[in-house]
Amino acid sequence: MTEPTAAPGADVVRKAISVVDLGLQACHAYGREDLAQRLAAVRRTLDDPGIHVVVAGEFKKGKSSLVNALVGLAVCPVDDDTATSVPTYIRYGEQVQAQLVYAEEPVRREAIALEDVRRHVTQENVIGAAYGGTNLAGVEVRLPRTMLASGLVVVDTPGVGGLGSAHAAASLAAISMADAVVFVTDASQELTAAEVDFLKQARDLCGTVICVLTKIDFFPSWRQIRDLDTGHLLNVAEIQVVPVSSTLRARAVRVNDAALNAESGFPALVDFVSRRVAGGGVARVATSAASEVVAVSRQIESQFQAELAALSDPEANARVVAQLTATKDRADLLRVTAAKWQQTLGDGIADLTVNVDHDLRARIRQVIAEADEAIDDADPVDTWPQIEAWLKSRIAQEILTNYTVLRKRAGELSELVGEHFRDASGVVLAELGVYNPSTVLGQSQVDTEVDMERQGMVTQVWSMMRQSYGGILMFTVLPAMLHIPVIAPVAIGIGLVMGRKGLVDEKKRHLANRRGQAKNAVRKYCDEVTFGIGKDSRDTVRRVQRQLRDFYATRAEELNRSNAEALKAAQSVAQHTEAERQKRVRDLTAELARLRELRERAAAVRG
């Protein structure tokens, strides 16, 4: 078997944890509880890095079977007559356990038995909030698996339902937050155009994507399909195609047969997930943690170095104090609303809100225009089901694109604010809270209360008779009253012609009415979506603003505290005796050596 015997990246995590713990000890020893809080948050991230691998694909392509084979336990339902409807998150735990996760504030969890997972995740039951049902957001399963111990989270997403449905939008939203994507198709046929388009979007949202070809034990021509799929993906990006058999893998695990496991094709997939994704993700988290320790160490060092400079050269003490005073004044300015980074943040958030709202409305207007054109091209009584499905799919895709724009521009704003804050900190916010919009999207439904019925045959005959009767009456009774001779067959013929014309006009009127109802239904749905998504988008922008504001305000407080401590120490130098000064110099030299050693150890982990 090819599974790693230790969690990927375990060594670098242990080293990172070690230097973070040392940094925490230093912060507590030097009375810098503010910096200790900063490193405590880093420590929590190291305990659970949360490296997400999203498994996506069409219904009935072997997606859930692949997840089960990958983790070595039947967690996800795989019956042919069922399909996953809410995501399943599989992560590490000392004991096997399962929980329902509800999209509430705060997040609510409910323990369930592992065998009950199927009952909650299949489309036979209530669909989760992201898809228009209850507020069940997903199911979390914890397993004692070595592959998951580094913080890897395998996400089995709902089948994307034609890769153009709201499910597809939800899957892409999850992909936008993922560290890697495993796209599942099977060997029954080559990749469809819809699947290739989905892979293009996934590749744009997440840089690490692999395509897995399942059921190679069932379809003898799988090698030909693999080659065709590889050719299709050459036009997208360099996406590797890995053929596998979940059935052979499950059997290999059960009987511990290494040869059968190799034949299943899973070693390549396990290597991708365990080493390239999990190992790479853990390395990034460890590197970030080490960088935080370096930043904290330098901040404390600068405080001690200023005091040491004043002690070592009493004649230069006034100059050192003046420099520290000027530095403290600059640090104080970072905390006021007039600071450049504060102004950049305020202006940027205002621009972001307007731009994202305009982008959303422009997209919705385009969808409405296309829907109107489709409704005008045919009778809605024939095309309404297709228009309704298309509308939901198209809106879902446009909303996802709008949120992708929001996420990208929020990241750009974070970088810009970070540049203006560089005197205090070179660190920018790593990940902004731009959340999955499909939860809000699921709360809007197309108004299906539309009269989409043609006139029945009886109604049409009655309408024609009514119009014909009027025409016959006009050309018989009225002339008779005026003593004008009338030929009855001619009058009847004229009446029938008028009846036919009246029937055609009646049909046109009903068609126009149906089209009007269909257009109104489209506009009502789009208005509801715009209202709900617009509010969620503005809420998201405000969350981004608070995150950036709080992050940099905390950095400003830390810097101000460091400068204040250094200034206080430098100002007290004149009160020391020569003996006290010499002792303090030795103490500071020793502390700086310890801090330098800590910084060097952290820099070694960072690489």
N, C-alpha and C positions, 0 to 999 in steps of 0.2 A: 504494500500500500504506500502511496506517496504523500500522505498527509504529514505536515510538519509535526515533529515531536514536541515542539515548544511554540508558544504563541509568537507569530512573526513580529519582529521588532521588540521582543521582550527585553533584550539587553539594553537597547538605547532608552527604553522607557525606564528601566531600573536606574540607569545612570542619571536620567533627567529627574526622576523622583528624588534621588540622592542629593543632587545639587539644589533642588527646590527646598528640600527639608533643611539643608544647611543654610540656605538663604533665609528661611523662616526663623531659624534659631538666631541668626545674626540680627534680623529685624527686631525680634523680641529683646535681645540682649542690649541693643542700642536704643530701645524705647521708641522704635518707629513702627507703631501698630498700623499706621496708614499703609506703609509699604508691605507689612505682613498680610493685610487684607488682600492686597493685590496678588501676592504670591499664593495665598490660600485659594483664590479662585483658579489660579493656574494648576495648583495641586489637584483640585477637583476634576479639572479637564483631563489630567493625566490618568486619574483613576478610571475614567470612562470617556475615551476620546470620541465615541460615537461616529465611527467611520461607516457611512451608509452605502450599501451596494443595492441598487434598485433592480429588481428582476421584472421586466415588462415584456409584453407580447400580446398577440391575439388570443381570443378564447380558444380552448381546446388544442393548443399547440404543445402541451406538455410542460407548461410553466411551473405549476405546483409540484408535479412529479420531479422536476429538476431541483427545486428547492429542497424537497424531502431527501433526495439522493445526496445533495450537497452537504446537508447537516446530519445525515445518517439517522433520521427518525421521521416517521409519518406524521408530520405536523399539519400540513395543508391538505384539504380534501381534493381527491383526484378522480372522482367518479365521472364517467362520460356524460351523465345527465345533469351535472352541477357545474357551476363556475364561481370563482371567487368574486365577491362583491365589495368587500372592504379589505384594506391592506392588512397583512400580517407581518409584524416586526419580530424577527428572531435574533436574540442577543444572548450574551453569556450570563449564566447564573450558576451558583453552586448546586442548586436543586432544580429539577424540572418543575416549572410552574407556568400558568397562563393567566392573563388578566385582560379584561375589556377596558379600553381606554376611551373615555368620553370627551368630546370637544367642549369643555366647560371651563370657566375661570373660577377657582383654580381647576386644573385637570383632575378629573375624577377617575379612579380605577376600581375595578370590581374583579375579585378573584373568581376563576372558574376552573373546572376540571379540564385537563388536556383533551379528553375525549369529547368535550362539548365545544371545542373550537369550531368544528365543522358547522354546527348549528348556527353559529353567529357570523360566519364569514361567507356563506354561500348565498346565491341569489334566490334561494328558496325562501329566505327570510327577509327581515327588514334591512334595507340598504342604508349605509352610513350617511352621515350628514353631508359629505362631499358629493353625494349623488342624489340628494333630494329627499332623504328619509329622516330617521331619527338622528340624535347627536352622537351616535356611536362612530368614533373616528377610526378605530382599528382594534386589532388584537395583538397583544405583546406576549411572546413566548420566550421563556428563558431556558437555556439548555447548558449543561456542563460539557461544552465542546472546546477542545484546544484551539480550533480555528477561530472561535469567537472570543477567546479570552483577551485578545489585544484591544477589544472595543469594537470589533466588526459587528455591524447590524445588517442582516439580510432582509430585504423588504420584498415580500411577494405582493405585487400590486394587482388590482382587479384587471381582468381582461379588458383590452382597450376597445372592444366592441366595434370592429370595423376601422379602427385607427382614425376615426373621424368623429367620435362621439365625445360626450362630456367625460366619459371614462378616460379617453385618450388625453384630454386636457389635464385631468387630474394626475395621470401618470407622468406627463411632461412636467407638471408643476413639481412633483416629487423628484423627478430627474434633475430639475434645476438646482435642487438643494443637495444632490447626491455627490458622493466621491467617485462613483463608478456606476456604469449601467451594463447589465447583462440582458441583451435582447434575445428573446426566444422565438424561433420559428421551427418548423419541422421539415422532414425530408419528403413530404408528400408532393411538394411543388416548389418551384423557385420563388424567390422573394417577389411579392407583388409590388406594384407601383406605390400603393399606399404604405406598405411596410418600408420601402426605401425612403419615402418622404418622411415617415416617422423617425427613421434612423438619422436622417439629415438634421431634423430638429433636435433630436437627442444629442447628436454630436456637437451642435452649436451650444447647447445648454450645459453639457458636461463633457470635458475633454477626454475622459477615459471610457471607451465603449467597446464591448465585445459582442459578437453575434454567435449564438449557440444554436447549432442544428440538431434537433432532437429526433428520437425514434429511428435511429439508423439501423436498429435491429429489425425493424418492421418493414422498411422500404429498401429493397436491394439496390436501387439506382441512386442511393444517397450520395455517392461520390460525384456523379454527374450534377446533381443538385448543388452540392458544395461548390463545385467549380463555377457553375452559373451564378450562384450567390456571390462568390468572390469577385467575379467579373462585374456584377452590378454595383458592388460596394467600392470598386476602384474609382467610380465616378463620384462617390461621396467623400471618402477619406480612407485612410489606411486602417480599416476595421477588420480585425482578425475573425475568421469563421472557424469555430471549433465544433466538430461533429461529436455527439455523445449519445449514449443509450442509458437512460435512467434505470431501466429494468436490469441491465447487466450490472450497473453500479450497485443497485440495491442488493442483488444476489452476491456480488463480490464482497460487500461489507458484511453480509450475513454469514458467509462461509469463510471470510478472511482469505480470499483468493487474490493474490497480487496480479497474476496473469490476466484473470478475468477483469480486474479493475483497470488494467492497462488497455484491454480491449474495449472497455466502455467509453474510453476517451476522456474520462473525468480528471486524470492527472494534470492535463493542460489547463483545465478550468480551475481546479483547486490551486494550481500554482499561480494563476492570474489573480484569483481572489485573495489568496493567503499572502502572497509575497508582493506582487506589484501593487495591489490595492491596499490591503491591510498594512503591509510593511511600509509602503510609501506614505500612507496616511499617518501611521504612528510616528514615522520619522519627522513628518511636518509638525505634528503636535509637540514632539520632544524638542525640535529645533526652536519652535516658538517659546516653549517653556524656558529653555536655556537662555534665549534672548532676553526674557523678562528678568531672569536672575542677573544677567550682565548689566541691564539697565539699573536695577535696584542697587547692585554693588557699586556701580559708578556714582550713583547719587549719594550714597553714604560716604564713599571715598572722597568725593569733592568737599563734603562737609568737614571731614577730618584734615584734608590737605590744606584747606584755608586756615584752620587753627594751627596746624603745624608750621605753616609759613610765617604766621605772626609770632609764634614762639621762637622759631629759629633765628629770626632777625627782628629784634624789638624795635630797631630804628625804622623798619619798613612797616610797622604795625598800622600806622595811620593810613598808609597807602592801601594795605589789605582791607582795612575797615571801609575805606572809601569805595573800593571796588565791590565789596560785598553789599554795601548799601545801594549802589547803583544797580547791582544784579537783583537785589530784593525789590527795588522799585519796578524793574521790568517784570518780575514775577507777579507783583501785585497787579500790574496793568492787565496781565493775562486773565485775571478773575473778574474784571469789570465788563459790563455789556458793550463798552466802546472798543474792546479789544478787536483786532482785525479778524481773528478766527471766529469770534462771536458774530461779527457783522457778515462775514462770509457764510456762516451757517444760516443766519436769519434770511439773508437774501437768497441763498441757494434753496432753502426749503420753500420759500414763496414761489420761486421760479419752478421748482420741481412740481409743486401742487398744480400750478397753472398748466404746465406742459403735459403732465400725465393726464389731467382731466381733458385737455384739448385732444390729445391722442386718442383717448377712449371715445369721445363723442364723434370724432372723425371716422373712427372704425365702425361705430354703430350706424352712422349715417350711410356709410358705404354698404353695409349689410342690408339696411332697409331698402336702398336703391336697387340692389340686386334682387331682393325678395319681391319688390314691386314689379320688376321686369319679368321675373319668373311667373308671377301671378297673372300678369297681363298676357303672357304668351300662351296660356292654356286655361281650361276651365278648372277652378280650384276643386270642384267636386271629384275630379280625376286625379289631381296632383297634390292635394292638401297633405296627405300622410307623408309624402316624400318631402314637401316643403317644410313641414313641421320638424322632421328629423334633420334635414339640412340646416334649418335655422338654429336648432340647439347645438349642432356640431360646429357650425361656423361661428356662432357667438362664443362658444367655449374656446375655440382657437384664438379668436381676436382678444378675448379677455386675457388668456395666457400670454399672448404677445405683449399686451399692454403692461402686464405685471413684470414681464421680462425687461421692458423698457424702464419701468420704475426701479427694478433691482439694479440695472446697469448704471442708471444716472445717480442713484443713491450711492453706489460705490464710488463713482467719479467725484461726487460731492465730499465723501469721506476723505478721499485722497487730497482734495483741494484744501479742506479744513486742516488736515494733517500737515500740509506744507506750510500753512500760515502759523501752525503751532510748533514748528520745528525747534524753536528756541527752548521750548519746555520738554518736548518729547518727539522722538522720531517715529513713534509707533502710531499706526492707524488702526481703526477698528477692523478686525479680521472678518467678521461676518455680520451683516445687517439683518434685522428681523423683518424680511419681506416674505410674508407667509403665503400659503396655498390659497388662491382665490376661489377654488371650485366649491368650497363650503358655502360661500355666499351665493355663487352661481346656482347651486342646487336649490336655493330657496325660491327661485323664479321659475314659473311654469308657463308654457304657451297656453293661451286661452283656447281650449278646444270646443267651447260652446259657440260654434259657428254653424249656421244653417247651410250644410253642404249637400243638399239633395236637389236633384233635377225634378221638374214637373213630371208627375206620373202620366200615363197614357190617358186616363180618365180626365185628369185636369187639363191636359192639352186639348182633348176633344171638346170638353166643355168650353174652354176658352175660344176655340175656333168657332163653335156653334154660336157663342155669344156675339162674336164679331160678325159672323155670317148673317145672323138674325138681324142685326142692325142694318147691314147692307141691303138685305132683301126687303126689309121694312121700308127703307128709304126709297127704293126703286119700284115699289108696288103700291103701298098705301098712299104715299104722298102724291104720286102722279094721279091715282084714282080720285083723290080728293079734288084735284085740279081738272078732272075730266080729260086726262091725257091717256091715250091708249098705251098699254104696257104689254110687252111680250114676256110671259112668266119665265120661260127658260133663260132668257137674257138676264132678267133680274136675279134669278137664282145664281147664274154664273158670276155675275158681278158681285153678289153677296159672298160667294165662296172665295173669290179672289181677295176681297177685303178681309174675309175671315183668316185666310192664310197669312196675309200681311200683318194682321193683328196678332196672330200666333207668333210670327217671327219677332215682332216688336216685344211681345211679352217675354219670349225667351231671352232676348237681349237685355231686357230690364232685369230679369232674374239673374242672368250671368253677371251683369254689372253689380247687382246687389251682393252676390256671392264674393266677387272680387273685392268689393268694398269691405265686407266683413273680414275677409282673409287679411287684407292690408291693415285693418284696424287691429286684428289679433296680433299681427307681427309688431306693429308699433307699440301696443300695450306691453307685450313681452319685452321688447327692447327698452321701453321706458322703465320697467321694473328692474331689469338687469342694470341699466345705467344708474338708477337710483341706489340700488344695493351695492354694486361694485364701486360706484363713486364714493360712497361713504366709507367703505372698507379701505379704498385706496387712500383717502384723506387720513383715516385712522393710522394706516401704515406709515404714511409720511410723518405723522406726528410721533409715532414710535421711533422712527429713524432719527428724528430731531432730538428726542429725549436721550436716545442711546449715545449719539455723538456729543451732545451737550454734557451729559453726565460723565462720559469717558474722559473728555478733555478737561472738564472742570476738576475732576479728581486728580488728573496729572498736574494741573496748575496748583492745586492745594499741596500736593507732594513736593513740588519744586519750591514753593514758597516756604514750606516747613523746613526743607533742607537748608535753604539760604538763611532763614531766620536763626536756625540752630548754629550755623557757621558764624553768622554775624555776632550772635550772643557770646560764643566762645572766644572770638577774636577780640571783642571789646573787654572781656574779663582778663585778658593776658596781662595787662598793666598791673593788676592787683596781685599777681603771683610773685612769690619770692623766687630767688634764683634756684633754690633746691626744688621748689614745686614746679618751676618751669622745666628743669632737666628731667624730673620724673614724668611729667606729662608728655614731654617729647618722646621718651622711651616708650610710654604706653601707646601713644599715637602711632609710632613707627611699627610697633608690634601689631596693632589693630589693622593698620593699612596693609601689612604683609598678609594677614589672614584674609582680608577682603580681596587682595590681589590674587591670592591662591584660589579663592572661591570663584572669582571672575574668570580665571584661566581654566578652571575645571568646567565651568559652564560654557566657555567658548569652545572647549574641546568637544563637548556634546553637540554644540551647535554646528561644529565643523567648518 
